[in-house]
Amino acid sequence: MSEIAPLVAGSEKLTSIFGRWPSFHDAEVHEFRFQRGKDDPASSALEFPTLTAKIHHWLMTSEVDPTGHYVLTKHTLTTLRFLGVEDFKMEGFNHQNVIFGLEIEGNIFGRDFEK
């Protein structure tokens, strides 16, 4: 299991499907939603900026179908929510939005991590 899985709330939902934390290699981003958060000193309310991403991914097998393509199984549409977003960069937004993989960097409760 990846080092990141224990730090992600609900990661067991993905690891139970894929047997490990998925790489998201060749996954397709279906949706990004940003919420700016708010800071209301009068009510002591603080909401951190949030990014919600919906990503379609699967498991590629070594099996090849009759057309010569690898057989893909365990198709999953995963929703990931990132809290406290401070910096976001994106390039090449288009009709398909295939990603090479997913890396998460951050600081959770004072503990730095990168994967």
N, C-alpha and C positions, 0 to 999 in steps of 0.2 A: 504494500500500500504506500502511496506517495506521502511525503511529509506534510503536504498541504491538507489532506483529507481530515485529519483530526482538528484542524483549525477552522473548518467550514461547517457551520450549523446545517444539519440535514444531509451531510455528505454520504451517509450510509444509504440513502436512496439511490445514489449513483453507483456506489461501490457494490451494492447488492445486484445491480443489473450487469455491470461490466467486470466484477471481480476485483476491481482496483479503481483508483481515481483515473478517469479517462484523460487522454492527451488533448482531445478536441482537434486533432490533426485533420485537415480538410473539412471541418465542420462549417456550417453555414449560419451566419447571424441573421435571424429573422426580424429581430426588433431590439432597439436600444431606447430606453426611456430615462430621461434625466429629470430629477426634481431638485430644485435649488436649495431646499431647506429654509429654515428661518431662525432668527434669533430675536426673541421677544423679551427684553429685559423686564418689562412690567409684570409679566407672568412667570418669569424664570423658565420659560419654555425655550428649548434649544432643539432644533431638528437639523441633523447633518445632511449635507448634499448626498443624494442617492442616485446610483445608476442601476437600472434593472435591465438585464440582457436575456433575451430568449435565443437559445442556440440549438440548432438541429445537429445531432451527431449520431454516430453509429459505430459498430464494430466491423472492421474489414477482415474477412476471413482469407485463407490461402486458397479457397475454392474458386474456380473460374466457371462462369456460366457459358452457355453455348455461343454467346456473342463475343466472348473473349474478355468480359469484364469481371473483376473480382466481385464475389458475392458479399453483400453488406447485410448485417443482421443487427438486431437490437436497436432499431431506430428509436431515438429518444429526443423529445423537445424539452430541454432543460431551462429553467428560469433561475438565474443567479442574481442576487441583490448585493450590491456593494455599498456600504455605508461610509460616510465621511470622505467622499471622493474629493480630492484636492487637485488632481492633475489628470487629464485625459487627452490622449492623442489618437487620431484615427486618420488613415489614408486609404484612398482607393474605394470609396463607397460606390457600389454599383448594384446591378440587378440580382447578383448571386451572393456576394459578400463571404466568400470562402476564406477561412483563416488557416494559417499554417499550424497554429497551436494556441494554447491559452497559458499565459504566465500571470501570476498574481503576486504583487509586491505590496507590502504595507506594514502597518504596525497595529497589532491587536493587544490591547491592554498593556502597552509598554514593551511588548516583545516584538522585535523586528523579525520578519520572515520574508523569504523570496523563494518562489518555485515557478 
